[in-house]
């Protein structure tokens, strides 16, 4: 599945139209964010995550979406279930993000 790019304008709509959502908050100047992008895209294509919507949000241009997850560092990941924040992690390790996404299936 393609990674959805969301902004403050459509973020709540994305959350409400997908039961399971993982959001990657990034900034254009963030090197670790750029390095993680191909991993995030690859994970979005995996069969095990077929029921999860993968979303990219520019933390600098979408302050409302950033506040919903309490973003403190970049890259920052948040998982939402039925529009509600489940958990977050500030990490650039794929394993940490996988563990976070797996919290949606319990």
N, CA, C and O of each residue as an XYZ file, in Angstrom:
424
protein
N       0.841     -1.173      0.000
C       0.000      0.000      0.000
C       0.888      1.239      0.000
O       1.941      1.252      0.638
N       0.476      2.256     -0.698
C       1.250      3.489     -0.771
C       1.207      4.220      0.570
O       0.249      4.094      1.333
N       2.254      4.978      0.837
C       2.289      5.811      2.028
C       1.458      7.062      1.746
O       1.661      7.733      0.733
N       0.534      7.369      2.632
C      -0.348      8.524      2.487
C       0.371      9.753      3.033
O       0.914      9.715      4.136
N       0.376     10.826      2.277
C       0.941     12.080      2.767
C      -0.217     12.923      3.283
O      -1.157     13.220      2.546
N      -0.142     13.308      4.562
C      -1.233     14.063      5.179
C      -0.722     15.394      5.722
O       0.456     15.551      6.044
N      -1.649     16.346      5.813
C      -1.364     17.663      6.389
C      -2.418     17.937      7.456
O      -3.318     17.126      7.675
N      -2.301     19.070      8.108
C      -3.315     19.437      9.099
C      -4.721     19.420      8.500
O      -5.692     19.107      9.189
N      -4.823     19.760      7.214
C      -6.130     19.848      6.552
C      -6.862     18.511      6.478
O      -8.088     18.470      6.585
N      -6.128     17.427      6.298
C      -6.792     16.129      6.105
C      -6.386     15.059      7.116
O      -6.801     13.907      6.991
N      -5.584     15.420      8.110
C      -5.070     14.436      9.060
C      -6.189     13.713      9.813
O      -6.190     12.484      9.883
N      -7.139     14.460     10.375
C      -8.232     13.819     11.117
C      -9.069     12.920     10.222
O      -9.545     11.875     10.665
N      -9.252     13.312      8.981
C      -9.994     12.485      8.033
C      -9.271     11.161      7.781
O      -9.908     10.109      7.712
N      -7.957     11.210      7.645
C      -7.157      9.993      7.451
C      -7.287      9.090      8.678
O      -7.475      7.881      8.546
N      -7.187      9.683      9.878
C      -7.309      8.894     11.109
C      -8.678      8.225     11.214
O      -8.778      7.056     11.586
N      -9.723      8.968     10.886
C     -11.081      8.452     11.042
C     -11.511      7.486      9.947
O     -12.461      6.725     10.131
N     -10.824      7.509      8.815
C     -11.219      6.611      7.731
C     -10.381      5.330      7.685
O     -10.590      4.486      6.813
N      -9.442      5.182      8.610
C      -8.621      3.974      8.704
C      -8.588      3.527     10.159
O      -8.307      4.328     11.050
N      -8.876      2.248     10.405
C      -8.906      1.766     11.786
C      -7.523      1.779     12.428
O      -7.368      2.210     13.571
N      -6.517      1.305     11.687
C      -5.148      1.220     12.202
C      -4.248      2.137     11.383
O      -4.163      2.013     10.162
N      -3.578      3.060     12.070
C      -2.737      4.037     11.379
C      -1.400      4.157     12.094
O      -1.346      4.233     13.322
N      -0.313      4.174     11.310
C       1.005      4.522     11.851
C       1.449      5.780     11.110
O       1.392      5.859      9.883
N       1.895      6.760     11.895
C       2.303      8.044     11.329
C       3.787      8.247     11.551
O       4.303      8.062     12.654
N       4.464      8.634     10.475
C       5.874      9.037     10.583
C       5.908     10.559     10.480
O       5.539     11.131      9.454
N       6.358     11.208     11.562
C       6.538     12.654     11.558
C       7.980     12.934     11.158
O       8.910     12.334     11.697
N       8.160     13.849     10.213
C       9.495     14.119      9.690
C       9.634     15.614      9.415
O       8.667     16.370      9.514
N      10.843     16.024      9.070
C      11.116     17.368      8.569
C      12.076     17.217      7.394
O      12.878     16.283      7.353
N      11.991     18.125      6.455
C      12.839     18.039      5.261
C      14.324     18.106      5.594
O      15.143     17.523      4.884
N      14.680     18.811      6.666
C      16.087     18.957      7.038
C      16.620     17.763      7.826
O      17.821     17.688      8.086
N      15.762     16.843      8.204
C      16.125     15.721      9.085
C      16.741     14.561      8.296
O      16.043     13.866      7.557
N      18.036     14.363      8.457
C      18.724     13.296      7.733
C      18.237     11.907      8.113
O      18.053     11.057      7.242
N      18.028     11.666      9.404
C      17.537     10.357      9.856
C      16.146     10.072      9.288
O      15.811      8.928      8.979
N      15.340     11.134      9.154
C      13.996     10.969      8.574
C      14.106     10.505      7.123
O      13.403      9.587      6.701
N      14.993     11.146      6.367
C      15.175     10.772      4.956
C      15.684      9.337      4.840
O      15.247      8.587      3.967
N      16.602      8.961      5.717
C      17.142      7.601      5.680
C      16.075      6.563      6.018
O      16.135      5.436      5.527
N      15.103      6.927      6.846
C      14.082      5.959      7.250
C      12.976      5.816      6.201
O      12.267      4.810      6.201
N      12.815      6.784      5.319
C      11.708      6.770      4.350
C      11.609      5.478      3.530
O      10.508      4.944      3.393
N      12.710      4.955      2.982
C      12.578      3.702      2.209
C      12.142      2.514      3.075
O      11.415      1.639      2.603
N      12.581      2.480      4.332
C      12.166      1.399      5.240
C      10.668      1.496      5.516
O       9.967      0.484      5.534
N      10.181      2.723      5.731
C       8.763      2.954      6.012
C       7.920      2.513      4.815
O       6.883      1.869      4.975
N       8.379      2.868      3.618
C       7.669      2.483      2.393
C       7.665      0.956      2.247
O       6.639      0.368      1.903
N       8.798      0.321      2.506
C       8.899     -1.142      2.383
C       7.961     -1.824      3.380
O       7.290     -2.798      3.039
N       7.917     -1.311      4.608
C       7.024     -1.897      5.611
C       5.567     -1.744      5.186
O       4.753     -2.631      5.444
N       5.229     -0.632      4.539
C       3.838     -0.405      4.119
C       3.400     -1.428      3.076
O       2.204     -1.670      2.910
N       4.350     -2.026      2.378
C       4.046     -3.021      1.341
C       3.983     -4.445      1.885
O       3.596     -5.362      1.161
N       4.355     -4.643      3.145
C       4.396     -5.994      3.707
C       2.989     -6.509      4.004
O       2.132     -5.773      4.494
N       2.774     -7.769      3.700
C       1.467     -8.408      3.895
C       1.021     -8.362      5.361
O      -0.165     -8.198      5.646
N       1.965     -8.507      6.277
C       1.640     -8.538      7.704
C       1.029     -7.213      8.168
O       0.313     -7.175      9.169
N       1.311     -6.130      7.443
C       0.772     -4.810      7.797
C      -0.314     -4.352      6.822
O      -0.555     -3.154      6.671
N      -0.959     -5.302      6.169
C      -1.968     -4.969      5.156
C      -3.139     -4.169      5.724
O      -3.778     -3.408      4.997
N      -3.422     -4.334      7.005
C      -4.567     -3.628      7.608
C      -4.144     -2.344      8.327
O      -4.892     -1.816      9.150
N      -2.939     -1.840      8.013
C      -2.428     -0.630      8.650
C      -2.179      0.427      7.576
O      -1.533      0.159      6.563
N      -2.697      1.627      7.809
C      -2.429      2.751      6.908
C      -1.134      3.431      7.365
O      -0.985      3.772      8.538
N      -0.214      3.621      6.438
C       1.062      4.281      6.708
C       0.954      5.727      6.238
O       0.596      5.988      5.089
N       1.265      6.664      7.128
C       1.053      8.081      6.849
C       2.327      8.875      7.144
O       2.978      8.674      8.169
N       2.664      9.776      6.227
C       3.773     10.714      6.417
C       3.201     12.091      6.737
O       2.291     12.565      6.057
N       3.739     12.733      7.775
C       3.320     14.090      8.133
C       4.566     14.947      8.344
O       5.445     14.600      9.133
N       4.631     16.067      7.630
C       5.724     17.004      7.833
C       5.445     17.742      9.143
O       4.495     18.520      9.230
N       6.264     17.501     10.149
C       6.030     18.049     11.492
C       6.135     19.565     11.521
O       5.551     20.210     12.392
N       6.873     20.139     10.580
C       7.043     21.595     10.581
C       5.842     22.313      9.978
O       5.503     23.418     10.402
N       5.204     21.701      9.004
C       4.100     22.383      8.318
C       2.734     21.916      8.800
O       1.717     22.427      8.332
N       2.684     20.968      9.715
C       1.409     20.458     10.248
C       1.440     20.452     11.781
O       1.509     19.386     12.394
N       1.388     21.633     12.401
C       1.502     21.705     13.869
C       0.350     21.033     14.610
O       0.559     20.501     15.700
N      -0.841     21.041     14.059
C      -1.974     20.412     14.751
C      -1.804     18.893     14.802
O      -2.033     18.275     15.841
N      -1.404     18.297     13.686
C      -1.157     16.848     13.657
C      -0.009     16.494     14.591
O      -0.029     15.456     15.251
N       0.981     17.361     14.639
C       2.139     17.146     15.527
C       1.696     17.160     16.992
O       2.141     16.322     17.776
N       0.834     18.091     17.366
C       0.367     18.193     18.746
C      -0.450     16.975     19.170
O      -0.385     16.560     20.327
N      -1.219     16.399     18.243
C      -2.037     15.230     18.575
C      -1.205     14.077     19.108
O      -1.676     13.299     19.938
N       0.034     13.961     18.635
C       0.895     12.856     19.048
C       1.955     13.290     20.055
O       2.675     12.445     20.587
N       2.065     14.586     20.326
C       3.070     15.053     21.277
C       4.479     14.848     20.768
O       5.348     14.383     21.506
N       4.713     15.191     19.513
C       6.023     14.976     18.887
C       7.104     15.756     19.636
O       6.972     16.955     19.881
N       8.179     15.043     19.992
C       9.283     15.650     20.732
C      10.598     15.624     19.966
O      11.470     16.460     20.203
N      10.747     14.681     19.059
C      11.987     14.442     18.333
C      11.636     13.988     16.930
O      10.489     13.632     16.660
N      12.606     13.998     16.041
C      12.361     13.484     14.686
C      13.454     12.491     14.322
O      14.605     12.699     14.706
N      13.147     11.427     13.601
C      11.780     11.040     13.244
C      10.999     10.562     14.471
O      11.567     10.060     15.440
N       9.710     10.731     14.395
C       8.812     10.383     15.492
C       7.667      9.581     14.904
O       7.124      9.936     13.858
N       7.303      8.504     15.574
C       6.254      7.621     15.071
C       5.129      7.513     16.093
O       5.369      7.463     17.299
N       3.904      7.479     15.592
C       2.740      7.340     16.458
C       1.772      6.354     15.817
O       1.614      6.332     14.596
N       1.119      5.534     16.652
C       0.094      4.629     16.137
C      -1.254      5.047     16.716
O      -1.380      5.383     17.893
N      -2.255      5.013     15.839
C      -3.619      5.370     16.202
C      -4.535      4.203     15.858
O      -4.385      3.577     14.809
N      -5.476      3.915     16.736
C      -6.481      2.879     16.490
C      -7.843      3.544     16.632
O      -8.151      4.135     17.667
N      -8.652      3.442     15.587
C      -9.975      4.068     15.567
C      -9.895      5.552     15.938
O     -10.748      6.063     16.664
N      -8.873      6.232     15.438
C      -8.726      7.661     15.661
C      -8.106      8.066     16.978
O      -7.895      9.255     17.217
N      -7.807      7.102     17.848
C      -7.251      7.392     19.173
C      -5.770      7.017     19.227
O      -5.359      5.974     18.718
N      -4.975      7.892     19.855
C      -3.545      7.637     20.010
C      -3.332      6.430     20.912
O      -3.869      6.374     22.019
N      -2.546      5.460     20.439
C      -2.239      4.254     21.217
C      -0.872      4.380     21.882
O      -0.742      4.158     23.085
N       0.148      4.737     21.100
C       1.502      4.831     21.637
C       2.381      5.592     20.652
O       2.005      5.799     19.499
N       3.563      6.006     21.124
C       4.507      6.733     20.278
C       5.923      6.256     20.561
O       6.199      5.635     21.588
N       6.818      6.564     19.617
C       8.236      6.306     19.824
C       9.032      7.277     18.950
O       8.695      7.518     17.791
N      10.089      7.822     19.535
C      11.038      8.638     18.775
C      12.228      7.731     18.509
O      13.010      7.443     19.415
N      12.364      7.282     17.272
C      13.414      6.315     16.951
C      13.731      6.341     15.469
O      12.934      6.814     14.659
N      14.891      5.832     15.126
C      15.210      5.653     13.712
C      15.585      4.195     13.448
O      16.179      3.869     12.420
N      15.231      3.330     14.389
C      15.475      1.885     14.242
C      14.187      1.203     13.772
O      13.120      1.398     14.354
N      14.305      0.413     12.725
C      13.145     -0.270     12.155
C      12.470     -1.176     13.179
O      11.243     -1.259     13.211
N      13.247     -1.850     14.010
C      12.681     -2.773     14.997
C      11.760     -2.040     15.983
O      10.707     -2.559     16.353
N      12.157     -0.840     16.404
C      11.333     -0.057     17.337
C      10.004      0.322     16.692
O       8.964      0.317     17.349
N      10.045      0.648     15.412
C       8.812      1.018     14.698
C       7.927     -0.207     14.499
O       6.707     -0.120     14.639
N       8.529     -1.341     14.177
C       7.752     -2.581     14.042
C       7.059     -2.938     15.358
O       5.889     -3.318     15.366
N       7.788     -2.815     16.470
C       7.204     -3.102     17.783
C       6.029     -2.167     18.052
O       5.009     -2.582     18.603
N       6.177     -0.913     17.663
C       5.094      0.060     17.858
C       3.860     -0.332     17.037
O       2.739     -0.327     17.546
N       4.077     -0.668     15.770
C       2.950     -1.052     14.902
C       2.251     -2.294     15.422
O       1.030     -2.412     15.322
N       3.017     -3.216     15.975
C       2.438     -4.460     16.503
C       1.496     -4.209     17.664
O       0.678     -5.072     17.983
N       1.586     -3.054     18.304
C       0.671     -2.701     19.394
C      -0.768     -2.506     18.874
O      -1.724     -2.526     19.650
N      -0.903     -2.321     17.574
C      -2.241     -2.160     16.980
C      -2.998     -3.481     16.883
O      -4.222     -3.494     16.754
N      -2.265     -4.590     16.947
C      -2.906     -5.899     16.725
C      -3.290     -6.591     18.021
O      -3.865     -7.679     17.991
N      -2.982     -5.977     19.164
C      -3.359     -6.603     20.444
C      -4.671     -6.064     20.965
O      -5.133     -6.482     22.027
